Amino acid sequence: MAETFDELEKAVAALRSVTEEREILIRRRDELIRASLKGGATWVQVQNVTGLSPRGLSLAINRLPKE
């Protein structure tokens, strides 16, 4: 049973690490989306690059604190 818990601990630690990395990458993507739009890119151009739907793009922009 102790071996199972050791494996469980390792799996949970790995998932936490992946989750943290994912959050960092999403934050960076959202920053770059906002910068692209400020730089003159259109919503359609950003959607084509990111693969986000109009709603997903809106959520990404609004997830960041207002400047």
PDB file of N, CA, C and O in Angstrom, chain B, residues numbered from 101:
ATOM      1  N   MET B 101       0.820  -1.189   0.000  1.00  0.00           N
ATOM      2  CA  MET B 101       0.000   0.000   0.000  1.00  0.00           C
ATOM      3  C   MET B 101       0.869   1.260   0.000  1.00  0.00           C
ATOM      4  O   MET B 101       0.536   2.232  -0.679  1.00  0.00           O
ATOM      5  N   ALA B 102       1.971   1.261   0.746  1.00  0.00           N
ATOM      6  CA  ALA B 102       2.864   2.416   0.787  1.00  0.00           C
ATOM      7  C   ALA B 102       3.427   2.724  -0.599  1.00  0.00           C
ATOM      8  O   ALA B 102       3.611   3.885  -0.965  1.00  0.00           O
ATOM      9  N   GLU B 103       3.696   1.670  -1.357  1.00  0.00           N
ATOM     10  CA  GLU B 103       4.215   1.853  -2.709  1.00  0.00           C
ATOM     11  C   GLU B 103       3.191   2.557  -3.595  1.00  0.00           C
ATOM     12  O   GLU B 103       3.550   3.403  -4.414  1.00  0.00           O
ATOM     13  N   THR B 104       1.931   2.211  -3.431  1.00  0.00           N
ATOM     14  CA  THR B 104       0.856   2.839  -4.194  1.00  0.00           C
ATOM     15  C   THR B 104       0.765   4.325  -3.853  1.00  0.00           C
ATOM     16  O   THR B 104       0.597   5.159  -4.742  1.00  0.00           O
ATOM     17  N   PHE B 105       0.877   4.653  -2.565  1.00  0.00           N
ATOM     18  CA  PHE B 105       0.813   6.051  -2.159  1.00  0.00           C
ATOM     19  C   PHE B 105       2.020   6.833  -2.679  1.00  0.00           C
ATOM     20  O   PHE B 105       1.896   8.006  -3.029  1.00  0.00           O
ATOM     21  N   ASP B 106       3.173   6.193  -2.728  1.00  0.00           N
ATOM     22  CA  ASP B 106       4.356   6.850  -3.290  1.00  0.00           C
ATOM     23  C   ASP B 106       4.130   7.181  -4.759  1.00  0.00           C
ATOM     24  O   ASP B 106       4.453   8.277  -5.217  1.00  0.00           O
ATOM     25  N   GLU B 107       3.576   6.228  -5.487  1.00  0.00           N
ATOM     26  CA  GLU B 107       3.268   6.464  -6.898  1.00  0.00           C
ATOM     27  C   GLU B 107       2.229   7.552  -7.059  1.00  0.00           C
ATOM     28  O   GLU B 107       2.331   8.393  -7.951  1.00  0.00           O
ATOM     29  N   LEU B 108       1.216   7.534  -6.182  1.00  0.00           N
ATOM     30  CA  LEU B 108       0.178   8.559  -6.221  1.00  0.00           C
ATOM     31  C   LEU B 108       0.782   9.939  -5.979  1.00  0.00           C
ATOM     32  O   LEU B 108       0.444  10.889  -6.685  1.00  0.00           O
ATOM     33  N   GLU B 109       1.658  10.063  -5.004  1.00  0.00           N
ATOM     34  CA  GLU B 109       2.332  11.326  -4.726  1.00  0.00           C
ATOM     35  C   GLU B 109       3.112  11.822  -5.931  1.00  0.00           C
ATOM     36  O   GLU B 109       3.070  13.009  -6.255  1.00  0.00           O
ATOM     37  N   LYS B 110       3.816  10.929  -6.590  1.00  0.00           N
ATOM     38  CA  LYS B 110       4.592  11.299  -7.774  1.00  0.00           C
ATOM     39  C   LYS B 110       3.676  11.766  -8.906  1.00  0.00           C
ATOM     40  O   LYS B 110       3.973  12.746  -9.590  1.00  0.00           O
ATOM     41  N   ALA B 111       2.571  11.064  -9.096  1.00  0.00           N
ATOM     42  CA  ALA B 111       1.629  11.435 -10.146  1.00  0.00           C
ATOM     43  C   ALA B 111       1.016  12.802  -9.873  1.00  0.00           C
ATOM     44  O   ALA B 111       0.883  13.617 -10.786  1.00  0.00           O
ATOM     45  N   VAL B 112       0.645  13.055  -8.637  1.00  0.00           N
ATOM     46  CA  VAL B 112       0.052  14.339  -8.267  1.00  0.00           C
ATOM     47  C   VAL B 112       1.074  15.460  -8.446  1.00  0.00           C
ATOM     48  O   VAL B 112       0.729  16.530  -8.947  1.00  0.00           O
ATOM     49  N   ALA B 113       2.306  15.236  -8.053  1.00  0.00           N
ATOM     50  CA  ALA B 113       3.360  16.237  -8.217  1.00  0.00           C
ATOM     51  C   ALA B 113       3.583  16.558  -9.695  1.00  0.00           C
ATOM     52  O   ALA B 113       3.758  17.717 -10.069  1.00  0.00           O
ATOM     53  N   ALA B 114       3.576  15.528 -10.517  1.00  0.00           N
ATOM     54  CA  ALA B 114       3.759  15.734 -11.958  1.00  0.00           C
ATOM     55  C   ALA B 114       2.600  16.544 -12.536  1.00  0.00           C
ATOM     56  O   ALA B 114       2.814  17.439 -13.354  1.00  0.00           O
ATOM     57  N   LEU B 115       1.382  16.234 -12.116  1.00  0.00           N
ATOM     58  CA  LEU B 115       0.218  16.980 -12.595  1.00  0.00           C
ATOM     59  C   LEU B 115       0.260  18.435 -12.154  1.00  0.00           C
ATOM     60  O   LEU B 115      -0.089  19.327 -12.927  1.00  0.00           O
ATOM     61  N   ARG B 116       0.680  18.680 -10.928  1.00  0.00           N
ATOM     62  CA  ARG B 116       0.797  20.064 -10.448  1.00  0.00           C
ATOM     63  C   ARG B 116       1.799  20.838 -11.299  1.00  0.00           C
ATOM     64  O   ARG B 116       1.564  21.988 -11.669  1.00  0.00           O
ATOM     65  N   SER B 117       2.894  20.201 -11.593  1.00  0.00           N
ATOM     66  CA  SER B 117       3.930  20.845 -12.400  1.00  0.00           C
ATOM     67  C   SER B 117       3.402  21.203 -13.785  1.00  0.00           C
ATOM     68  O   SER B 117       3.632  22.305 -14.282  1.00  0.00           O
ATOM     69  N   VAL B 118       2.703  20.273 -14.391  1.00  0.00           N
ATOM     70  CA  VAL B 118       2.134  20.503 -15.724  1.00  0.00           C
ATOM     71  C   VAL B 118       1.088  21.618 -15.654  1.00  0.00           C
ATOM     72  O   VAL B 118       1.034  22.476 -16.535  1.00  0.00           O
ATOM     73  N   THR B 119       0.269  21.607 -14.624  1.00  0.00           N
ATOM     74  CA  THR B 119      -0.768  22.629 -14.465  1.00  0.00           C
ATOM     75  C   THR B 119      -0.145  24.007 -14.309  1.00  0.00           C
ATOM     76  O   THR B 119      -0.612  24.971 -14.915  1.00  0.00           O
ATOM     77  N   GLU B 120       0.906  24.108 -13.501  1.00  0.00           N
ATOM     78  CA  GLU B 120       1.581  25.394 -13.307  1.00  0.00           C
ATOM     79  C   GLU B 120       2.192  25.888 -14.612  1.00  0.00           C
ATOM     80  O   GLU B 120       2.075  27.067 -14.946  1.00  0.00           O
ATOM     81  N   GLU B 121       2.837  25.001 -15.342  1.00  0.00           N
ATOM     82  CA  GLU B 121       3.435  25.371 -16.631  1.00  0.00           C
ATOM     83  C   GLU B 121       2.353  25.822 -17.608  1.00  0.00           C
ATOM     84  O   GLU B 121       2.544  26.791 -18.344  1.00  0.00           O
ATOM     85  N   ARG B 122       1.234  25.131 -17.618  1.00  0.00           N
ATOM     86  CA  ARG B 122       0.119  25.485 -18.501  1.00  0.00           C
ATOM     87  C   ARG B 122      -0.404  26.884 -18.177  1.00  0.00           C
ATOM     88  O   ARG B 122      -0.673  27.673 -19.083  1.00  0.00           O
ATOM     89  N   GLU B 123      -0.547  27.189 -16.891  1.00  0.00           N
ATOM     90  CA  GLU B 123      -1.028  28.508 -16.485  1.00  0.00           C
ATOM     91  C   GLU B 123      -0.064  29.601 -16.916  1.00  0.00           C
ATOM     92  O   GLU B 123      -0.492  30.673 -17.344  1.00  0.00           O
ATOM     93  N   ILE B 124       1.228  29.342 -16.808  1.00  0.00           N
ATOM     94  CA  ILE B 124       2.244  30.311 -17.236  1.00  0.00           C
ATOM     95  C   ILE B 124       2.150  30.547 -18.746  1.00  0.00           C
ATOM     96  O   ILE B 124       2.200  31.684 -19.214  1.00  0.00           O
ATOM     97  N   LEU B 125       2.013  29.457 -19.491  1.00  0.00           N
ATOM     98  CA  LEU B 125       1.929  29.573 -20.950  1.00  0.00           C
ATOM     99  C   LEU B 125       0.654  30.292 -21.393  1.00  0.00           C
ATOM    100  O   LEU B 125       0.691  31.089 -22.330  1.00  0.00           O
ATOM    101  N   ILE B 126      -0.453  30.024 -20.741  1.00  0.00           N
ATOM    102  CA  ILE B 126      -1.709  30.699 -21.082  1.00  0.00           C
ATOM    103  C   ILE B 126      -1.601  32.187 -20.796  1.00  0.00           C
ATOM    104  O   ILE B 126      -2.039  33.011 -21.599  1.00  0.00           O
ATOM    105  N   ARG B 127      -1.014  32.538 -19.644  1.00  0.00           N
ATOM    106  CA  ARG B 127      -0.838  33.952 -19.301  1.00  0.00           C
ATOM    107  C   ARG B 127       0.008  34.645 -20.362  1.00  0.00           C
ATOM    108  O   ARG B 127      -0.317  35.748 -20.800  1.00  0.00           O
ATOM    109  N   ARG B 128       1.099  33.991 -20.776  1.00  0.00           N
ATOM    110  CA  ARG B 128       1.975  34.579 -21.804  1.00  0.00           C
ATOM    111  C   ARG B 128       1.242  34.712 -23.133  1.00  0.00           C
ATOM    112  O   ARG B 128       1.361  35.734 -23.809  1.00  0.00           O
ATOM    113  N   ARG B 129       0.487  33.688 -23.509  1.00  0.00           N
ATOM    114  CA  ARG B 129      -0.284  33.761 -24.750  1.00  0.00           C
ATOM    115  C   ARG B 129      -1.249  34.933 -24.708  1.00  0.00           C
ATOM    116  O   ARG B 129      -1.368  35.681 -25.679  1.00  0.00           O
ATOM    117  N   ASP B 130      -1.941  35.094 -23.581  1.00  0.00           N
ATOM    118  CA  ASP B 130      -2.903  36.181 -23.453  1.00  0.00           C
ATOM    119  C   ASP B 130      -2.224  37.541 -23.563  1.00  0.00           C
ATOM    120  O   ASP B 130      -2.764  38.462 -24.176  1.00  0.00           O
ATOM    121  N   GLU B 131      -1.033  37.666 -22.965  1.00  0.00           N
ATOM    122  CA  GLU B 131      -0.278  38.923 -23.076  1.00  0.00           C
ATOM    123  C   GLU B 131       0.089  39.203 -24.533  1.00  0.00           C
ATOM    124  O   GLU B 131      -0.014  40.339 -24.998  1.00  0.00           O
ATOM    125  N   LEU B 132       0.513  38.172 -25.242  1.00  0.00           N
ATOM    126  CA  LEU B 132       0.891  38.335 -26.644  1.00  0.00           C
ATOM    127  C   LEU B 132      -0.317  38.633 -27.526  1.00  0.00           C
ATOM    128  O   LEU B 132      -0.201  39.373 -28.503  1.00  0.00           O
ATOM    129  N   ILE B 133      -1.453  38.074 -27.198  1.00  0.00           N
ATOM    130  CA  ILE B 133      -2.682  38.383 -27.933  1.00  0.00           C
ATOM    131  C   ILE B 133      -2.991  39.868 -27.791  1.00  0.00           C
ATOM    132  O   ILE B 133      -3.239  40.561 -28.777  1.00  0.00           O
ATOM    133  N   ARG B 134      -2.972  40.341 -26.559  1.00  0.00           N
ATOM    134  CA  ARG B 134      -3.278  41.759 -26.314  1.00  0.00           C
ATOM    135  C   ARG B 134      -2.264  42.651 -27.044  1.00  0.00           C
ATOM    136  O   ARG B 134      -2.646  43.643 -27.663  1.00  0.00           O
ATOM    137  N   ALA B 135      -0.987  42.303 -26.973  1.00  0.00           N
ATOM    138  CA  ALA B 135       0.049  43.092 -27.646  1.00  0.00           C
ATOM    139  C   ALA B 135      -0.146  43.077 -29.167  1.00  0.00           C
ATOM    140  O   ALA B 135       0.049  44.097 -29.828  1.00  0.00           O
ATOM    141  N   SER B 136      -0.526  41.935 -29.713  1.00  0.00           N
ATOM    142  CA  SER B 136      -0.758  41.824 -31.157  1.00  0.00           C
ATOM    143  C   SER B 136      -1.905  42.722 -31.593  1.00  0.00           C
ATOM    144  O   SER B 136      -1.814  43.417 -32.604  1.00  0.00           O
ATOM    145  N   LEU B 137      -2.977  42.700 -30.825  1.00  0.00           N
ATOM    146  CA  LEU B 137      -4.128  43.536 -31.166  1.00  0.00           C
ATOM    147  C   LEU B 137      -3.784  45.019 -31.052  1.00  0.00           C
ATOM    148  O   LEU B 137      -4.200  45.825 -31.885  1.00  0.00           O
ATOM    149  N   LYS B 138      -3.026  45.371 -30.022  1.00  0.00           N
ATOM    150  CA  LYS B 138      -2.585  46.762 -29.880  1.00  0.00           C
ATOM    151  C   LYS B 138      -1.649  47.159 -31.021  1.00  0.00           C
ATOM    152  O   LYS B 138      -1.603  48.323 -31.419  1.00  0.00           O
ATOM    153  N   GLY B 139      -0.919  46.200 -31.532  1.00  0.00           N
ATOM    154  CA  GLY B 139       0.018  46.447 -32.619  1.00  0.00           C
ATOM    155  C   GLY B 139      -0.624  46.503 -33.987  1.00  0.00           C
ATOM    156  O   GLY B 139       0.055  46.753 -34.984  1.00  0.00           O
ATOM    157  N   GLY B 140      -1.921  46.274 -34.046  1.00  0.00           N
ATOM    158  CA  GLY B 140      -2.625  46.406 -35.324  1.00  0.00           C
ATOM    159  C   GLY B 140      -3.170  45.122 -35.918  1.00  0.00           C
ATOM    160  O   GLY B 140      -3.817  45.162 -36.964  1.00  0.00           O
ATOM    161  N   ALA B 141      -2.932  44.004 -35.292  1.00  0.00           N
ATOM    162  CA  ALA B 141      -3.491  42.743 -35.812  1.00  0.00           C
ATOM    163  C   ALA B 141      -5.005  42.754 -35.646  1.00  0.00           C
ATOM    164  O   ALA B 141      -5.535  43.344 -34.706  1.00  0.00           O
ATOM    165  N   THR B 142      -5.679  42.105 -36.556  1.00  0.00           N
ATOM    166  CA  THR B 142      -7.134  41.998 -36.452  1.00  0.00           C
ATOM    167  C   THR B 142      -7.506  40.766 -35.629  1.00  0.00           C
ATOM    168  O   THR B 142      -6.693  39.868 -35.409  1.00  0.00           O
ATOM    169  N   TRP B 143      -8.762  40.755 -35.184  1.00  0.00           N
ATOM    170  CA  TRP B 143      -9.249  39.599 -34.437  1.00  0.00           C
ATOM    171  C   TRP B 143      -9.128  38.344 -35.289  1.00  0.00           C
ATOM    172  O   TRP B 143      -8.756  37.283 -34.788  1.00  0.00           O
ATOM    173  N   VAL B 144      -9.440  38.463 -36.565  1.00  0.00           N
ATOM    174  CA  VAL B 144      -9.401  37.295 -37.455  1.00  0.00           C
ATOM    175  C   VAL B 144      -7.968  36.774 -37.572  1.00  0.00           C
ATOM    176  O   VAL B 144      -7.750  35.562 -37.554  1.00  0.00           O
ATOM    177  N   GLN B 145      -7.000  37.668 -37.691  1.00  0.00           N
ATOM    178  CA  GLN B 145      -5.600  37.236 -37.760  1.00  0.00           C
ATOM    179  C   GLN B 145      -5.188  36.511 -36.485  1.00  0.00           C
ATOM    180  O   GLN B 145      -4.546  35.462 -36.539  1.00  0.00           O
ATOM    181  N   VAL B 146      -5.558  37.074 -35.341  1.00  0.00           N
ATOM    182  CA  VAL B 146      -5.205  36.448 -34.067  1.00  0.00           C
ATOM    183  C   VAL B 146      -5.916  35.107 -33.918  1.00  0.00           C
ATOM    184  O   VAL B 146      -5.330  34.144 -33.424  1.00  0.00           O
ATOM    185  N   GLN B 147      -7.169  35.043 -34.342  1.00  0.00           N
ATOM    186  CA  GLN B 147      -7.900  33.770 -34.289  1.00  0.00           C
ATOM    187  C   GLN B 147      -7.230  32.718 -35.156  1.00  0.00           C
ATOM    188  O   GLN B 147      -7.138  31.555 -34.762  1.00  0.00           O
ATOM    189  N   ASN B 148      -6.766  33.110 -36.323  1.00  0.00           N
ATOM    190  CA  ASN B 148      -6.112  32.153 -37.221  1.00  0.00           C
ATOM    191  C   ASN B 148      -4.833  31.592 -36.603  1.00  0.00           C
ATOM    192  O   ASN B 148      -4.529  30.410 -36.763  1.00  0.00           O
ATOM    193  N   VAL B 149      -4.096  32.429 -35.907  1.00  0.00           N
ATOM    194  CA  VAL B 149      -2.841  31.987 -35.290  1.00  0.00           C
ATOM    195  C   VAL B 149      -3.100  31.132 -34.049  1.00  0.00           C
ATOM    196  O   VAL B 149      -2.446  30.110 -33.841  1.00  0.00           O
ATOM    197  N   THR B 150      -4.065  31.564 -33.225  1.00  0.00           N
ATOM    198  CA  THR B 150      -4.291  30.892 -31.944  1.00  0.00           C
ATOM    199  C   THR B 150      -5.259  29.723 -32.020  1.00  0.00           C
ATOM    200  O   THR B 150      -5.197  28.807 -31.200  1.00  0.00           O
ATOM    201  N   GLY B 151      -6.147  29.750 -32.997  1.00  0.00           N
ATOM    202  CA  GLY B 151      -7.175  28.719 -33.074  1.00  0.00           C
ATOM    203  C   GLY B 151      -8.317  28.939 -32.098  1.00  0.00           C
ATOM    204  O   GLY B 151      -9.155  28.059 -31.899  1.00  0.00           O
ATOM    205  N   LEU B 152      -8.346  30.123 -31.489  1.00  0.00           N
ATOM    206  CA  LEU B 152      -9.411  30.424 -30.526  1.00  0.00           C
ATOM    207  C   LEU B 152     -10.675  30.866 -31.243  1.00  0.00           C
ATOM    208  O   LEU B 152     -10.621  31.482 -32.307  1.00  0.00           O
ATOM    209  N   SER B 153     -11.798  30.547 -30.653  1.00  0.00           N
ATOM    210  CA  SER B 153     -13.081  31.036 -31.143  1.00  0.00           C
ATOM    211  C   SER B 153     -13.199  32.511 -30.760  1.00  0.00           C
ATOM    212  O   SER B 153     -12.410  32.995 -29.949  1.00  0.00           O
ATOM    213  N   PRO B 154     -14.172  33.237 -31.326  1.00  0.00           N
ATOM    214  CA  PRO B 154     -14.353  34.633 -30.904  1.00  0.00           C
ATOM    215  C   PRO B 154     -14.552  34.744 -29.392  1.00  0.00           C
ATOM    216  O   PRO B 154     -13.998  35.643 -28.759  1.00  0.00           O
ATOM    217  N   ARG B 155     -15.329  33.847 -28.821  1.00  0.00           N
ATOM    218  CA  ARG B 155     -15.536  33.880 -27.369  1.00  0.00           C
ATOM    219  C   ARG B 155     -14.243  33.572 -26.621  1.00  0.00           C
ATOM    220  O   ARG B 155     -13.929  34.234 -25.631  1.00  0.00           O
ATOM    221  N   GLY B 156     -13.495  32.580 -27.081  1.00  0.00           N
ATOM    222  CA  GLY B 156     -12.232  32.239 -26.444  1.00  0.00           C
ATOM    223  C   GLY B 156     -11.239  33.392 -26.500  1.00  0.00           C
ATOM    224  O   GLY B 156     -10.506  33.640 -25.543  1.00  0.00           O
ATOM    225  N   LEU B 157     -11.222  34.083 -27.615  1.00  0.00           N
ATOM    226  CA  LEU B 157     -10.343  35.233 -27.762  1.00  0.00           C
ATOM    227  C   LEU B 157     -10.761  36.351 -26.807  1.00  0.00           C
ATOM    228  O   LEU B 157      -9.916  36.984 -26.174  1.00  0.00           O
ATOM    229  N   SER B 158     -12.043  36.584 -26.708  1.00  0.00           N
ATOM    230  CA  SER B 158     -12.555  37.594 -25.774  1.00  0.00           C
ATOM    231  C   SER B 158     -12.182  37.243 -24.342  1.00  0.00           C
ATOM    232  O   SER B 158     -11.759  38.111 -23.578  1.00  0.00           O
ATOM    233  N   LEU B 159     -12.334  35.982 -23.978  1.00  0.00           N
ATOM    234  CA  LEU B 159     -11.979  35.550 -22.622  1.00  0.00           C
ATOM    235  C   LEU B 159     -10.488  35.718 -22.356  1.00  0.00           C
ATOM    236  O   LEU B 159     -10.090  36.114 -21.260  1.00  0.00           O
ATOM    237  N   ALA B 160      -9.664  35.416 -23.360  1.00  0.00           N
ATOM    238  CA  ALA B 160      -8.218  35.555 -23.201  1.00  0.00           C
ATOM    239  C   ALA B 160      -7.839  37.013 -22.960  1.00  0.00           C
ATOM    240  O   ALA B 160      -6.990  37.308 -22.118  1.00  0.00           O
ATOM    241  N   ILE B 161      -8.463  37.914 -23.693  1.00  0.00           N
ATOM    242  CA  ILE B 161      -8.161  39.333 -23.550  1.00  0.00           C
ATOM    243  C   ILE B 161      -8.610  39.837 -22.194  1.00  0.00           C
ATOM    244  O   ILE B 161      -7.890  40.591 -21.540  1.00  0.00           O
ATOM    245  N   ASN B 162      -9.787  39.431 -21.770  1.00  0.00           N
ATOM    246  CA  ASN B 162     -10.356  39.937 -20.531  1.00  0.00           C
ATOM    247  C   ASN B 162      -9.817  39.238 -19.280  1.00  0.00           C
ATOM    248  O   ASN B 162     -10.070  39.686 -18.162  1.00  0.00           O
ATOM    249  N   ARG B 163      -9.084  38.156 -19.463  1.00  0.00           N
ATOM    250  CA  ARG B 163      -8.517  37.438 -18.325  1.00  0.00           C
ATOM    251  C   ARG B 163      -7.386  38.252 -17.673  1.00  0.00           C
ATOM    252  O   ARG B 163      -7.135  38.136 -16.473  1.00  0.00           O
ATOM    253  N   LEU B 164      -6.719  39.069 -18.482  1.00  0.00           N
ATOM    254  CA  LEU B 164      -5.623  39.908 -17.976  1.00  0.00           C
ATOM    255  C   LEU B 164      -6.178  41.141 -17.268  1.00  0.00           C
ATOM    256  O   LEU B 164      -7.263  41.619 -17.601  1.00  0.00           O
ATOM    257  N   PRO B 165      -5.434  41.649 -16.297  1.00  0.00           N
ATOM    258  CA  PRO B 165      -5.871  42.889 -15.642  1.00  0.00           C
ATOM    259  C   PRO B 165      -5.886  44.042 -16.649  1.00  0.00           C
ATOM    260  O   PRO B 165      -5.069  44.084 -17.569  1.00  0.00           O
ATOM    261  N   LYS B 166      -6.804  44.957 -16.468  1.00  0.00           N
ATOM    262  CA  LYS B 166      -6.900  46.120 -17.355  1.00  0.00           C
ATOM    263  C   LYS B 166      -5.659  46.980 -17.187  1.00  0.00           C
ATOM    264  O   LYS B 166      -5.117  47.125 -16.091  1.00  0.00           O
ATOM    265  N   GLU B 167      -5.230  47.539 -18.293  1.00  0.00           N
ATOM    266  CA  GLU B 167      -4.034  48.398 -18.248  1.00  0.00           C
ATOM    267  C   GLU B 167      -4.409  49.825 -17.970  1.00  0.00           C
ATOM    268  O   GLU B 167      -3.536  50.689 -17.895  1.00  0.00           O
TER     269      GLU B 167
END
